[in-house]
Amino acid sequence: MIFKRKIYDKLLDWKNHSSSEKALLVEGARRIGKSTIVEEFAKAEYKSYILIDFNDVSKVVLDAFDNYLNDLDTFFLILSTEYNKTLYPKESLIIFDEIQKFPKARQSIKKLVKDGRYDYIETGSLISIKENIQDITVPSEERPIKMYPMDFEEFCWALNEEKMIDYIKLCFKKRIPLEEGLHHKAMLLFKQYMLVGGMPMPLAKYLENNRSFAAADAEKRDILTLYRNDIEKADKSYRAKIAAIFEQIPAFLSKHEKRVRLSNIDGNASYPLYEETFYWLGDSMICNECFCCDDPNVGLSFNEDRAYIKCYLNDTGLLVSHAFNEKEIANGELYRQILRDNLSINEGMLFENAIAQCLTANGYKLYFYTHYNEENHRNDMEIDFIISNGSKTKPKIFPIEVKSGKRYETKSLTKFIGVYHQRIGESFIIHTKNFAIKDNVICLPSYMTFLL
């Protein structure tokens, strides 16, 4: 089952404007559909293509990289013969799939792009982690592009809900609520998105098996096993720390503040000892990291405090399977409770993870804010997310509070607005209710988050 993906338009833009100067490097976590969409793109946009899968490549091809890069006529002849494909100058694409398995191929991009006969796309998981590039020169003739799990809009496309998406976009643009019945339908779609997630194979199993959450769950557990296997390949000096953080993600997110507390893992732990761990989890795109920002300004990264971090899983559907055991999934009670809003604590965890996933897919680096009141010995301001418009002429920040329950307070957001009002563009509450504007705060239903 092939799904429509937004990255296709970015691939097309590269082909039309940059492919003669740069190879494209599509980075992303395991099983998000990189190889599938790139091959679909090759089929539709080129006269011919060759896909070299470095997970399963012949010795003939590997030897060609070793022996014939200084004789490209012979090099291309070997590829064409081995894959039984005719290559056409300016009309053929060569795909290096899972290129992190063979770094020499990545290094060859400089020479191949300069030659100019064909276009090149590389795909890889964990591709930029230093273990995979330490022995090569990373080519400057390479343009990286990040690919994420399917966002809510792509999920709705897969469910043939294009009209619903058009209606949501219209209401967002006009800043009006949806008709109440359609609001409930949109929220049901978003809850399905949280439970199934945006990984293509689990979604395919969900649809092929009459919307079976159990069928999707089996696929998601296979993906989590792949992640654990990848962790086992990490540098042994911090492999155990990565595994400990990964396994504890549901526990961290189930707490009110949702921050990673290293003391839960090791009483003597500190951030410097875990710096490589978080680097690995973020760079692999298994997790979406969210750092504390001490001084919420447009240059958020200049004021980040990496000692305080939240660690969201890259896909909320995977988080469901990571957090709950197979028996809880199999009997369907978990899904019934979430769909009926009866799983308050864990639903909050899933809801916030889903919002983090939506913001990350839109290209935002995640930050949160917390203020400790010395006099009262407690935090008196907590903002779930802060994003920036990135403008140099009219710079503004946008605080976001996430509320999964029907009843909630906004004391932190109100206080934050009072302190930093001159820096703020707009303030958002993302909740389960319909669209509204209250006291200049935009109350956004969760299914509109992809439009931020």
VOPAGU-2260 file (C-alpha; in pm, 1 decimal, decimal comma):
REM VOPAGU-2260
SITE   aa  ch    i         X         Y         Z
SITE  MET   A    0       0,0       0,0       0,0
SITE  ILE   A    1     155,7     327,4    -118,0
SITE  PHE   A    2      63,1     648,3      64,1
SITE  LYS   A    3      75,4    1007,2     -57,3
SITE  ARG   A    4     360,8    1191,4     118,0
SITE  LYS   A    5     439,9    1562,3     135,4
SITE  ILE   A    6     809,3    1505,2      83,1
SITE  TYR   A    7     734,0    1415,9    -279,7
SITE  ASP   A    8     699,0    1786,1    -364,8
SITE  LYS   A    9    1038,6    1854,9    -207,6
SITE  LEU   A   10    1194,5    1578,3    -416,7
SITE  LEU   A   11    1038,5    1731,7    -727,3
SITE  ASP   A   12    1167,8    2077,4    -638,3
SITE  TRP   A   13    1519,1    1935,4    -600,1
SITE  LYS   A   14    1496,4    1759,8    -937,6
SITE  ASN   A   15    1381,3    2074,6   -1114,0
SITE  HIS   A   16    1627,9    2315,3    -956,4
SITE  SER   A   17    1927,7    2149,7    -787,9
SITE  SER   A   18    1985,9    1793,4    -904,5
SITE  SER   A   19    2270,9    1890,0   -1140,0
SITE  GLU   A   20    2463,9    2043,4    -849,0
SITE  LYS   A   21    2367,2    1833,1    -547,0
SITE  ALA   A   22    2275,1    1479,8    -455,8
SITE  LEU   A   23    1980,3    1459,9    -218,1
SITE  LEU   A   24    2023,8    1285,8     116,7
SITE  VAL   A   25    1692,5    1174,6     268,8
SITE  GLU   A   26    1747,0    1116,0     640,6
SITE  GLY   A   27    1500,8     961,3     879,6
SITE  ALA   A   28    1433,4     695,0    1136,6
SITE  ARG   A   29    1372,9     334,9    1046,5
SITE  ARG   A   30    1052,4     231,5     868,9
SITE  ILE   A   31     912,9     576,8     793,2
SITE  GLY   A   32     889,7     506,4     420,2
SITE  LYS   A   33    1206,6     667,5     280,8
SITE  SER   A   34    1288,2     394,3      30,3
SITE  THR   A   35     927,3     356,1     -83,0
SITE  ILE   A   36     865,6     723,4    -162,1
SITE  VAL   A   37    1203,4     768,3    -331,7
SITE  GLU   A   38    1143,8     466,9    -555,6
SITE  GLU   A   39     791,1     588,3    -639,2
SITE  PHE   A   40     943,9     924,3    -728,0
SITE  ALA   A   41    1202,5     754,3    -950,6
SITE  LYS   A   42     934,7     554,9   -1133,6
SITE  ALA   A   43     721,9     860,1   -1203,9
SITE  GLU   A   44     981,0    1128,8   -1276,0
SITE  TYR   A   45    1267,3     951,7   -1459,5
SITE  LYS   A   46    1305,7     747,8   -1774,7
SITE  SER   A   47    1496,4     483,6   -1577,7
SITE  TYR   A   48    1648,7     431,7   -1236,3
SITE  ILE   A   49    1872,7     196,1   -1041,5
SITE  LEU   A   50    1816,5     127,6    -671,3
SITE  ILE   A   51    2126,7       2,4    -491,9
SITE  ASP   A   52    2019,1    -139,1    -155,7
SITE  PHE   A   53    2331,0    -159,4      59,1
SITE  ASN   A   54    2153,0    -399,1     292,7
SITE  ASP   A   55    2159,5    -653,2      12,3
SITE  VAL   A   56    2414,4    -560,5    -252,6
SITE  SER   A   57    2630,8    -786,5    -466,3
SITE  LYS   A   58    3007,2    -808,2    -439,4
SITE  VAL   A   59    3024,8    -698,7    -803,7
SITE  VAL   A   60    2873,3    -360,9    -714,5
SITE  LEU   A   61    3087,0    -316,0    -402,9
SITE  ASP   A   62    3397,4    -395,3    -606,0
SITE  ALA   A   63    3291,4    -136,2    -863,6
SITE  PHE   A   64    3303,8     132,5    -592,9
SITE  ASP   A   65    3643,5       4,0    -481,4
SITE  ASN   A   66    3803,7     -26,6    -826,1
SITE  TYR   A   67    3631,7     185,2   -1091,8
SITE  LEU   A   68    3545,1     528,6    -953,8
SITE  ASN   A   69    3837,5     662,5   -1155,9
SITE  ASP   A   70    3687,2     503,1   -1467,3
SITE  LEU   A   71    3322,9     608,3   -1456,1
SITE  ASP   A   72    3239,4     468,2   -1800,5
SITE  THR   A   73    3320,8     120,8   -1669,5
SITE  PHE   A   74    3159,8     195,4   -1332,6
SITE  PHE   A   75    2824,7     282,5   -1492,8
SITE  LEU   A   76    2850,0     -10,4   -1732,5
SITE  ILE   A   77    2886,6    -248,3   -1435,7
SITE  LEU   A   78    2583,5     -95,9   -1260,1
SITE  SER   A   79    2374,4    -104,8   -1576,2
SITE  THR   A   80    2466,4    -467,4   -1641,8
SITE  GLU   A   81    2423,3    -585,8   -1283,0
SITE  TYR   A   82    2076,3    -430,7   -1249,8
SITE  ASN   A   83    1975,7    -487,0   -1613,3
SITE  LYS   A   84    1881,7    -121,8   -1654,1
SITE  THR   A   85    1968,3     121,5   -1930,4
SITE  LEU   A   86    2092,5     455,0   -1797,9
SITE  TYR   A   87    2009,4     772,5   -1991,5
SITE  PRO   A   88    2214,9    1090,6   -1941,3
SITE  LYS   A   89    2007,8    1359,3   -1764,5
SITE  GLU   A   90    1707,7    1123,2   -1752,7
SITE  SER   A   91    1812,1     855,8   -1503,0
SITE  LEU   A   92    1830,2     843,7   -1124,5
SITE  ILE   A   93    2062,5     627,4    -914,5
SITE  ILE   A   94    1940,4     560,8    -557,8
SITE  PHE   A   95    2183,5     468,9    -282,8
SITE  ASP   A   96    1950,7     306,3     -28,5
SITE  GLU   A   97    2063,5     259,3     335,5
SITE  ILE   A   98    2388,6     426,3     243,8
SITE  GLN   A   99    2517,6     423,3     601,5
SITE  LYS   A  100    2593,5      53,9     542,0
SITE  PHE   A  101    2861,7     148,3     287,4
SITE  PRO   A  102    3014,7     491,9     362,3
SITE  LYS   A  103    3244,6     474,5      59,3
SITE  ALA   A  104    2940,7     515,5    -164,9
SITE  ARG   A  105    2850,5     835,4      17,6
SITE  GLN   A  106    3203,2     967,0     -29,7
SITE  SER   A  107    3179,2     890,8    -403,7
SITE  ILE   A  108    2895,8    1142,0    -442,7
SITE  LYS   A  109    3143,6    1426,3    -498,1
SITE  LYS   A  110    3289,7    1259,4    -805,5
SITE  LEU   A  111    2954,0    1130,8    -937,3
SITE  VAL   A  112    2776,0    1465,9    -911,5
SITE  LYS   A  113    3068,2    1643,2   -1077,1
SITE  ASP   A  114    3049,6    1392,8   -1363,8
SITE  GLY   A  115    2694,8    1518,5   -1423,0
SITE  ARG   A  116    2547,2    1229,6   -1619,9
SITE  TYR   A  117    2281,9    1119,0   -1372,3
SITE  ASP   A  118    2095,0    1232,5   -1063,0
SITE  TYR   A  119    2151,2    1077,9    -719,1
SITE  ILE   A  120    1938,7    1031,6    -408,3
SITE  GLU   A  121    2073,6     872,9     -90,5
SITE  THR   A  122    1855,8     737,4     188,3
SITE  GLY   A  123    1965,0     631,3     531,1
SITE  SER   A  124    1874,6     561,0     889,4
SITE  LEU   A  125    2107,6     679,9    1167,5
SITE  ILE   A  126    2311,4     815,9     877,6
SITE  SER   A  127    2474,8    1117,8    1037,3
SITE  ILE   A  128    2585,4     950,3    1358,7
SITE  LYS   A  129    2959,6     981,7    1386,3
SITE  GLU   A  130    3025,4     607,6    1383,0
SITE  ASN   A  131    2908,2     600,4    1019,9
SITE  ILE   A  132    3112,0     892,1     885,1
SITE  GLN   A  133    3436,6     891,8    1080,7
SITE  ASP   A  134    3639,8     728,4     800,9
SITE  ILE   A  135    3507,7     930,3     505,7
SITE  THR   A  136    3496,0    1285,2     377,2
SITE  VAL   A  137    3133,3    1395,5     379,5
SITE  PRO   A  138    3068,2    1547,7      35,3
SITE  SER   A  139    2964,3    1910,8       7,0
SITE  GLU   A  140    2772,4    1811,2    -307,8
SITE  GLU   A  141    2501,1    1666,6     -87,2
SITE  ARG   A  142    2182,4    1832,8      34,1
SITE  PRO   A  143    2025,6    1672,4     344,6
SITE  ILE   A  144    1650,8    1664,4     388,3
SITE  LYS   A  145    1473,2    1518,3     688,4
SITE  MET   A  146    1176,1    1285,0     656,0
SITE  TYR   A  147     939,6    1214,7     943,5
SITE  PRO   A  148     654,5     972,9    1011,4
SITE  MET   A  149     329,4    1067,4     839,7
SITE  ASP   A  150     169,4    1377,0     987,2
SITE  PHE   A  151    -201,1    1410,8    1062,3
SITE  GLU   A  152    -282,2    1547,7     716,7
SITE  GLU   A  153    -104,4    1256,8     543,7
SITE  PHE   A  154    -284,1    1015,9     778,7
SITE  CYS   A  155    -618,7    1163,1     675,3
SITE  TRP   A  156    -525,0    1137,6     307,6
SITE  ALA   A  157    -465,2     766,1     364,0
SITE  LEU   A  158    -813,0     736,0     518,0
SITE  ASN   A  159    -966,7     918,0     216,4
SITE  GLU   A  160   -1056,1    1216,9     432,9
SITE  GLU   A  161    -931,0    1488,2     195,4
SITE  LYS   A  162   -1255,5    1683,9     224,7
SITE  MET   A  163   -1226,6    1689,4     602,8
SITE  ILE   A  164    -871,6    1824,0     574,9
SITE  ASP   A  165    -990,7    2095,1     333,1
SITE  TYR   A  166   -1263,6    2193,1     579,6
SITE  ILE   A  167   -1018,8    2204,1     873,0
SITE  LYS   A  168    -786,1    2427,3     669,9
SITE  LEU   A  169   -1071,9    2659,3     578,9
SITE  CYS   A  170   -1181,9    2696,2     942,0
SITE  PHE   A  171    -823,1    2756,5    1051,9
SITE  LYS   A  172    -779,6    3026,2     786,4
SITE  LYS   A  173   -1107,2    3197,9     881,6
SITE  ARG   A  174   -1046,0    3138,4    1252,6
SITE  ILE   A  175   -1384,9    2985,5    1311,6
SITE  PRO   A  176   -1492,2    2661,0    1483,7
SITE  LEU   A  177   -1593,8    2353,4    1288,1
SITE  GLU   A  178   -1957,9    2252,3    1281,7
SITE  GLU   A  179   -1991,9    2056,7    1607,5
SITE  GLY   A  180   -2060,3    1717,2    1449,8
SITE  LEU   A  181   -1760,7    1754,0    1218,7
SITE  HIS   A  182   -1546,8    1867,6    1512,7
SITE  HIS   A  183   -1624,7    1537,7    1688,2
SITE  LYS   A  184   -1539,8    1347,9    1370,3
SITE  ALA   A  185   -1209,4    1537,5    1336,0
SITE  MET   A  186   -1122,1    1460,0    1698,7
SITE  LEU   A  187   -1197,2    1091,9    1638,5
SITE  LEU   A  188    -960,5    1099,3    1340,2
SITE  PHE   A  189    -690,1    1261,2    1554,7
SITE  LYS   A  190    -731,5     996,6    1824,1
SITE  GLN   A  191    -696,3     727,2    1559,3
SITE  TYR   A  192    -379,6     904,7    1448,3
SITE  MET   A  193    -245,5     897,5    1804,1
SITE  LEU   A  194    -323,9     527,5    1844,3
SITE  VAL   A  195    -210,5     400,4    1503,5
SITE  GLY   A  196      63,1     654,3    1438,7
SITE  GLY   A  197     228,5     771,4    1122,2
SITE  MET   A  198     450,3     474,9    1034,8
SITE  PRO   A  199     339,0     345,4     693,1
SITE  MET   A  200     341,6     -30,8     760,9
SITE  PRO   A  201     132,1     -20,4    1081,0
SITE  LEU   A  202    -111,8     213,0     904,4
SITE  ALA   A  203    -130,2     -24,2     607,6
SITE  LYS   A  204    -204,7    -317,4     841,0
SITE  TYR   A  205    -467,6    -108,4    1020,1
SITE  LEU   A  206    -648,1     -34,8     692,3
SITE  GLU   A  207    -603,0    -380,3     538,0
SITE  ASN   A  208    -751,2    -549,7     846,5
SITE  ASN   A  209   -1074,3    -351,4     881,3
SITE  ARG   A  210    -914,4     -84,6    1102,7
SITE  SER   A  211    -765,7    -332,6    1345,2
SITE  PHE   A  212    -557,8    -169,6    1618,9
SITE  ALA   A  213    -414,8    -511,7    1707,0
SITE  ALA   A  214    -282,8    -564,3    1352,5
SITE  ALA   A  215    -117,3    -222,8    1363,8
SITE  ASP   A  216      26,3    -296,6    1707,5
SITE  ALA   A  217     206,9    -610,8    1585,9
SITE  GLU   A  218     385,0    -406,3    1317,9
SITE  LYS   A  219     472,5    -131,5    1565,3
SITE  ARG   A  220     631,4    -381,1    1803,0
SITE  ASP   A  221     846,4    -507,1    1515,1
SITE  ILE   A  222     965,8    -149,4    1457,8
SITE  LEU   A  223    1045,4    -104,0    1826,5
SITE  THR   A  224    1251,5    -423,2    1805,6
SITE  LEU   A  225    1444,5    -273,8    1512,1
SITE  TYR   A  226    1513,5      35,8    1721,5
SITE  ARG   A  227    1641,8    -177,3    2005,6
SITE  ASN   A  228    1864,4    -365,4    1760,9
SITE  ASP   A  229    2001,3     -31,9    1634,4
SITE  ILE   A  230    2075,2      71,4    1991,9
SITE  GLU   A  231    2275,5    -248,9    2035,2
SITE  LYS   A  232    2501,2    -127,2    1751,0
SITE  ALA   A  233    2578,7     205,0    1920,4
SITE  ASP   A  234    2918,2     276,5    2069,7
SITE  LYS   A  235    2963,7      52,6    2372,6
SITE  SER   A  236    3072,3     346,5    2590,5
SITE  TYR   A  237    2715,1     480,9    2598,0
SITE  ARG   A  238    2505,1     193,2    2457,3
SITE  ALA   A  239    2361,5      97,6    2796,9
SITE  LYS   A  240    2265,9     459,4    2871,4
SITE  ILE   A  241    2077,7     486,5    2539,2
SITE  ALA   A  242    1888,0     167,2    2613,1
SITE  ALA   A  243    1801,2     289,1    2963,6
SITE  ILE   A  244    1664,4     623,3    2839,1
SITE  PHE   A  245    1472,6     459,6    2551,9
SITE  GLU   A  246    1300,9     208,7    2780,0
SITE  GLN   A  247    1212,9     480,4    3032,1
SITE  ILE   A  248    1049,2     723,1    2784,3
SITE  PRO   A  249     689,4     620,8    2871,1
SITE  ALA   A  250     768,4     653,4    3243,3
SITE  PHE   A  251     915,5    1002,1    3200,4
SITE  LEU   A  252     623,1    1121,5    2988,3
SITE  SER   A  253     364,8     984,3    3230,0
SITE  LYS   A  254     484,7    1228,7    3498,8
SITE  HIS   A  255     332,7    1575,7    3528,4
SITE  GLU   A  256     645,8    1766,2    3422,7
SITE  LYS   A  257     739,6    1499,1    3161,0
SITE  ARG   A  258    1108,9    1579,8    3198,0
SITE  VAL   A  259    1382,6    1320,2    3188,6
SITE  ARG   A  260    1498,3    1261,2    3544,5
SITE  LEU   A  261    1834,7    1091,6    3527,2
SITE  SER   A  262    1820,3    1016,3    3899,6
SITE  ASN   A  263    1548,6     760,8    3816,7
SITE  ILE   A  264    1813,2     567,3    3623,9
SITE  ASP   A  265    2127,4     636,4    3823,4
SITE  GLY   A  266    2151,5     831,3    4147,6
SITE  ASN   A  267    2490,8     971,8    4039,0
SITE  ALA   A  268    2385,0    1059,1    3683,8
SITE  SER   A  269    2427,3    1408,2    3536,1
SITE  TYR   A  270    2362,2    1552,1    3193,1
SITE  PRO   A  271    2731,9    1564,5    3086,2
SITE  LEU   A  272    2751,9    1189,2    3142,2
SITE  TYR   A  273    2447,7    1141,3    2915,7
SITE  GLU   A  274    2529,4    1400,2    2648,9
SITE  GLU   A  275    2629,0    1138,6    2389,6
SITE  THR   A  276    2314,2     941,8    2475,0
SITE  PHE   A  277    2078,8    1227,4    2390,8
SITE  TYR   A  278    2286,0    1315,8    2085,7
SITE  TRP   A  279    2242,4     960,0    1957,5
SITE  LEU   A  280    1866,8     947,1    2023,9
SITE  GLY   A  281    1809,7    1283,2    1856,1
SITE  ASP   A  282    2043,7    1224,4    1565,0
SITE  SER   A  283    1888,8     884,7    1492,9
SITE  MET   A  284    1546,6    1059,2    1482,9
SITE  ILE   A  285    1406,6     791,4    1712,9
SITE  CYS   A  286    1324,6    1068,4    1959,2
SITE  ASN   A  287    1214,5    1431,1    1938,5
SITE  GLU   A  288    1412,8    1618,6    2201,5
SITE  CYS   A  289    1271,8    1925,1    2374,9
SITE  PHE   A  290    1516,2    2147,5    2566,3
SITE  CYS   A  291    1446,9    2401,8    2837,1
SITE  CYS   A  292    1487,3    2765,3    2730,9
SITE  ASP   A  293    1594,4    2989,6    3020,2
SITE  ASP   A  294    1524,7    3319,5    2844,6
SITE  PRO   A  295    1237,9    3274,5    2595,2
SITE  ASN   A  296    1341,9    3496,7    2307,6
SITE  VAL   A  297    1356,3    3457,8    1930,3
SITE  GLY   A  298    1705,2    3307,8    1951,6
SITE  LEU   A  299    1574,8    3013,1    2152,2
SITE  SER   A  300    1880,8    2798,6    2086,0
SITE  PHE   A  301    2109,8    3060,5    2242,0
SITE  ASN   A  302    1931,9    3025,8    2575,2
SITE  GLU   A  303    1873,7    2651,8    2594,0
SITE  ASP   A  304    1959,0    2464,9    2911,3
SITE  ARG   A  305    2043,7    2110,1    2809,6
SITE  ALA   A  306    2043,3    1991,2    3168,9
SITE  TYR   A  307    1662,9    1993,2    3144,5
SITE  ILE   A  308    1520,9    1786,4    2862,0
SITE  LYS   A  309    1201,5    1613,3    2755,2
SITE  CYS   A  310    1232,9    1313,0    2528,0
SITE  TYR   A  311     930,0    1239,3    2307,9
SITE  LEU   A  312     911,5     931,5    2088,0
SITE  ASN   A  313     923,5    1010,2    1715,6
SITE  ASP   A  314     580,7     853,4    1657,3
SITE  THR   A  315     290,0     851,1    1902,1
SITE  GLY   A  316     158,2     522,7    1767,6
SITE  LEU   A  317     491,2     365,3    1859,8
SITE  LEU   A  318     463,7     523,6    2204,8
SITE  VAL   A  319     129,8     345,1    2256,7
SITE  SER   A  320     291,0       8,8    2182,1
SITE  HIS   A  321     599,4     101,5    2386,3
SITE  ALA   A  322     395,9     207,1    2691,3
SITE  PHE   A  323     138,2     -72,8    2707,8
SITE  ASN   A  324     179,4    -448,3    2696,2
SITE  GLU   A  325      31,5    -672,8    2428,5
SITE  LYS   A  326    -250,5    -799,2    2651,4
SITE  GLU   A  327    -369,5    -443,2    2712,2
SITE  ILE   A  328    -369,5    -390,1    2336,5
SITE  ALA   A  329    -522,1    -724,8    2237,3
SITE  ASN   A  330    -845,1    -698,0    2437,3
SITE  GLY   A  331    -917,7    -353,5    2292,0
SITE  GLU   A  332    -999,6    -194,5    2627,4
SITE  LEU   A  333    -709,8      50,0    2605,8
SITE  TYR   A  334    -832,0     185,6    2273,1
SITE  ARG   A  335   -1190,0     208,0    2394,4
SITE  GLN   A  336   -1083,0     409,6    2698,0
SITE  ILE   A  337    -876,9     652,6    2491,4
SITE  LEU   A  338   -1145,0     696,7    2226,0
SITE  ARG   A  339   -1397,0     768,6    2505,6
SITE  ASP   A  340   -1163,0    1004,4    2697,0
SITE  ASN   A  341   -1149,8     773,3    2999,8
SITE  LEU   A  342    -772,4     726,7    3023,9
SITE  SER   A  343    -681,0    1066,0    3162,2
SITE  ILE   A  344    -320,3    1023,6    3280,6
SITE  ASN   A  345    -184,1     821,8    2992,0
SITE  GLU   A  346    -393,9    1008,0    2736,3
SITE  GLY   A  347    -216,9    1328,5    2844,0
SITE  MET   A  348     115,9    1160,7    2775,2
SITE  LEU   A  349       5,0    1048,5    2429,5
SITE  PHE   A  350    -160,6    1381,1    2350,5
SITE  GLU   A  351     150,3    1587,8    2427,7
SITE  ASN   A  352     371,5    1344,8    2236,0
SITE  ALA   A  353     141,3    1383,3    1933,9
SITE  ILE   A  354     167,5    1763,9    1948,3
SITE  ALA   A  355     547,3    1737,4    1970,5
SITE  GLN   A  356     536,3    1509,1    1666,5
SITE  CYS   A  357     324,4    1759,8    1470,0
SITE  LEU   A  358     553,9    2052,1    1553,2
SITE  THR   A  359     867,8    1855,1    1468,6
SITE  ALA   A  360     723,6    1751,8    1131,0
SITE  ASN   A  361     669,7    2122,7    1058,9
SITE  GLY   A  362    1039,9    2188,3    1110,1
SITE  TYR   A  363    1036,6    2331,3    1461,5
SITE  LYS   A  364    1310,4    2256,7    1710,6
SITE  LEU   A  365    1131,0    2197,0    2040,1
SITE  TYR   A  366    1172,6    2408,3    2352,3
SITE  PHE   A  367     983,8    2435,9    2679,2
SITE  TYR   A  368     996,1    2688,1    2961,5
SITE  THR   A  369     980,6    2649,8    3336,6
SITE  HIS   A  370    1033,6    2904,9    3612,6
SITE  TYR   A  371    1125,1    2808,2    3967,1
SITE  ASN   A  372     990,2    3033,6    4241,0
SITE  GLU   A  373    1261,4    3051,8    4505,6
SITE  GLU   A  374    1028,0    3196,8    4766,6
SITE  ASN   A  375     762,1    2926,5    4730,1
SITE  HIS   A  376    1010,7    2648,5    4645,7
SITE  ARG   A  377     816,4    2530,2    4341,1
SITE  ASN   A  378     770,1    2590,8    3971,0
SITE  ASP   A  379     515,9    2867,0    3915,4
SITE  MET   A  380     532,5    2882,3    3533,9
SITE  GLU   A  381     545,9    2585,3    3297,1
SITE  ILE   A  382     496,7    2623,9    2921,0
SITE  ASP   A  383     486,8    2299,4    2722,7
SITE  PHE   A  384     632,3    2433,9    2397,1
SITE  ILE   A  385     772,2    2759,8    2264,3
SITE  ILE   A  386     823,7    2812,6    1892,0
SITE  SER   A  387     964,8    3109,7    1702,2
SITE  ASN   A  388     870,9    3264,7    1368,2
SITE  GLY   A  389    1240,1    3292,3    1282,3
SITE  SER   A  390    1192,2    3641,2    1138,5
SITE  LYS   A  391    1478,5    3888,9    1158,4
SITE  THR   A  392    1259,6    4193,0    1089,9
SITE  LYS   A  393     957,7    4106,3    1307,5
SITE  PRO   A  394    1081,9    3840,3    1552,7
SITE  LYS   A  395     820,0    3684,7    1778,6
SITE  ILE   A  396     780,6    3378,7    1999,2
SITE  PHE   A  397     464,8    3168,2    2034,7
SITE  PRO   A  398     399,1    2986,1    2365,4
SITE  ILE   A  399     190,6    2668,8    2345,4
SITE  GLU   A  400      10,7    2494,4    2628,9
SITE  VAL   A  401    -124,5    2142,7    2565,8
SITE  LYS   A  402    -440,7    2036,7    2748,1
SITE  SER   A  403    -581,4    1686,6    2702,0
SITE  GLY   A  404    -862,5    1715,8    2957,0
SITE  LYS   A  405   -1197,4    1888,0    2914,7
SITE  ARG   A  406   -1137,3    2104,4    3223,6
SITE  TYR   A  407    -810,5    2286,3    3265,9
SITE  GLU   A  408    -643,4    2597,7    3408,9
SITE  THR   A  409    -420,2    2845,1    3226,9
SITE  LYS   A  410    -240,2    3013,9    3517,6
SITE  SER   A  411     108,3    2947,3    3376,4
SITE  LEU   A  412      22,7    3077,1    3030,9
SITE  THR   A  413    -148,6    3388,1    3170,4
SITE  LYS   A  414     152,8    3466,6    3387,6
SITE  PHE   A  415     394,9    3398,8    3100,1
SITE  ILE   A  416     201,4    3637,6    2872,5
SITE  GLY   A  417     211,5    3904,3    3142,2
SITE  VAL   A  418     589,6    3877,0    3179,1
SITE  TYR   A  419     688,9    3836,9    2811,6
SITE  HIS   A  420     401,8    4004,8    2623,6
SITE  GLN   A  421     634,5    4226,4    2417,9
SITE  ARG   A  422     808,4    3920,7    2271,7
SITE  ILE   A  423     494,5    3721,8    2194,4
SITE  GLY   A  424     324,9    3703,1    1856,0
SITE  GLU   A  425      31,2    3482,1    1947,1
SITE  SER   A  426     -38,3    3243,3    2233,1
SITE  PHE   A  427    -194,9    2900,8    2187,6
SITE  ILE   A  428    -378,3    2642,7    2390,3
SITE  ILE   A  429    -401,3    2313,0    2204,3
SITE  HIS   A  430    -692,9    2114,9    2341,3
SITE  THR   A  431    -966,7    1865,0    2259,2
SITE  LYS   A  432   -1238,6    2129,1    2225,9
SITE  ASN   A  433   -1344,0    2326,3    1919,1
SITE  PHE   A  434   -1168,3    2639,5    1791,3
SITE  ALA   A  435   -1210,6    2951,2    2003,6
SITE  ILE   A  436   -1033,5    3274,6    2093,8
SITE  LYS   A  437   -1045,3    3368,0    2462,4
SITE  ASP   A  438    -868,7    3671,4    2610,8
SITE  ASN   A  439    -648,9    3694,3    2298,1
SITE  VAL   A  440    -539,5    3330,9    2340,6
SITE  ILE   A  441    -608,1    3103,7    2043,6
SITE  CYS   A  442    -763,6    2778,3    2162,1
SITE  LEU   A  443    -675,8    2535,2    1888,0
SITE  PRO   A  444    -823,4    2185,1    1849,0
SITE  SER   A  445    -543,4    1931,4    1826,0
SITE  TYR   A  446    -627,7    1836,9    1467,6
SITE  MET   A  447    -527,3    2191,1    1358,3
SITE  THR   A  448    -172,2    2165,7    1498,6
SITE  PHE   A  449     -32,0    2056,6    1162,0
SITE  LEU   A  450    -128,3    2401,4    1027,4
SITE  LEU   A  451     100,0    2594,0    1266,0
